[in-house]
Amino acid sequence: MKKNILIGPFKQLLTMGGIPLKGAISDLQLPIIEDAGILIQNEKIKEIDSFSHLLSEVIKEETEILQLEGNHVCLPGFIDAHTHICFGGSRAYDYALRNAGKSYLEIANAGGGIWDTVNQTRKTTAEELIKKTLKRVKQHLKNGVTTIEVKSGYGLSVEEELKILRTINAANAEIAIDLIPTCLAAHMLPKDYKGSASDYLLEISTVLLPILKDEKLTNRIDAFIEESAFSKVDISPYFKKANEMGFDITVHADQFSTGGSAIAVEFKAISADHLEASTAKEIELLAQSNVIATALPGASLGLGCNFAPARKLLDAGCTLAIASDHNPGSAPMGDLLAQAAILQTFEKLTNAEIFAGITFRAAAALNLSDRGQLTEGFLADFVLFHTDNYNEILYNQGSFKPCMVFKKGKLVFDKHRS
């Protein structure tokens, strides 16, 4: 068996290395290598150089060579740092009501919304949930995504949250993409729970969180801070307990009202996600912290509301990640590249800022330091587009899809063979 793999040549290879984690980025800062090749060893990048040079240096008997024909642009594999793709049922009726003029809260109060998906997911077996999740994962893979964060939050009881998180881990074992599970048991107060929000969160923190640690189901805890979900008073003891147990924290923040980003900063969360309602006050607060600001344009498209103030966040010095928020209610599209391209148009973001937001800055939002860039020692996760100029990718507003996707050095999607 050959030890190494050499792939190339690429007309352009964007390493995404050497770009600051925080703040605005000019396209002139994009590190581009012409006619490049990638040498892979043990699922990681061993070397990047001109393809002809690498070809002349490798030992042919020890190296598998994949020599490409035609022009290709190579980018790090995309990272979707916020999704809810493990669920049962559909919310197509919610979508129709919303477009007919009903608000998110009106639909929820009428029996739709998150609670509708909770009921449908509880009725779905673990085996069926795995199938549904894998189907959605495969679609993300075709769109160039090689790492996906997947939240629970449609169980809302100890038993049902465990079912979902075990399902996510089981699905992860069956697919090439890395699935990063997150516990969102604090999605909303279950309508069938007899106690208060504080009682529910106490039960989750004392019963569920220790099991998550024991079974190694996740190291990430999320909560929805909103009028329809949990307040700062509710969530503070819960986050304090999670911090004490060594969990990473992330927050659904500032979606409809402000306050969540301040909690994210207070508890040193890895990221604050949504931010559609963030004002200058919240932007400055995030900019002065190490919290990653994650924009979710899919939710804005699904709800017909403002986008997160991405341009202002970047100009203030924030780290901006971009994720799809793929979920059955507010963001059913689930196409990360298309959503990022749309956000770019409305928020006037550079190509460099978009690519950073779905590669290494998205990796930072997941506290992952081994991907998101094409550099020595990183995972050999990368996507190829059949073009000679990287500008064509976003110019086509998400309709231009990858022709090949590689995960840990293995070809896991080929448009011409699918």
CORBELMO-V285921 format. One record per run of one state. SS is the DSSP state (A for helix, B for strand, O for the rest). FROM is the first residue (numbers start at 0). LEN is the number of residues. If there is no record, write none. Layout:
SS:FROM:LEN
SS:FROM:LEN
This chain:
O:0:3
B:3:11
O:14:12
A:26:3
O:29:2
B:31:10
O:41:2
B:43:7
A:50:7
O:57:2
A:59:3
B:62:5
O:67:5
B:72:4
O:76:1
B:77:3
O:80:11
A:91:8
O:99:4
A:103:6
O:109:3
A:112:11
O:123:2
A:125:17
O:142:2
B:144:7
O:151:6
A:157:15
O:172:5
B:177:9
O:186:10
A:196:19
O:215:4
B:219:6
O:225:4
B:229:1
O:230:1
A:231:13
O:244:3
B:247:6
O:253:6
A:259:7
O:266:4
B:270:4
O:274:5
A:279:8
O:287:4
B:291:4
O:295:1
A:296:7
O:303:6
A:309:6
O:315:4
B:319:3
O:322:13
A:335:12
O:347:3
A:350:7
O:357:2
A:359:6
O:365:13
B:378:1
O:379:2
B:381:4
O:385:5
A:390:5
O:395:8
B:403:4
O:407:2
B:409:5
O:414:4
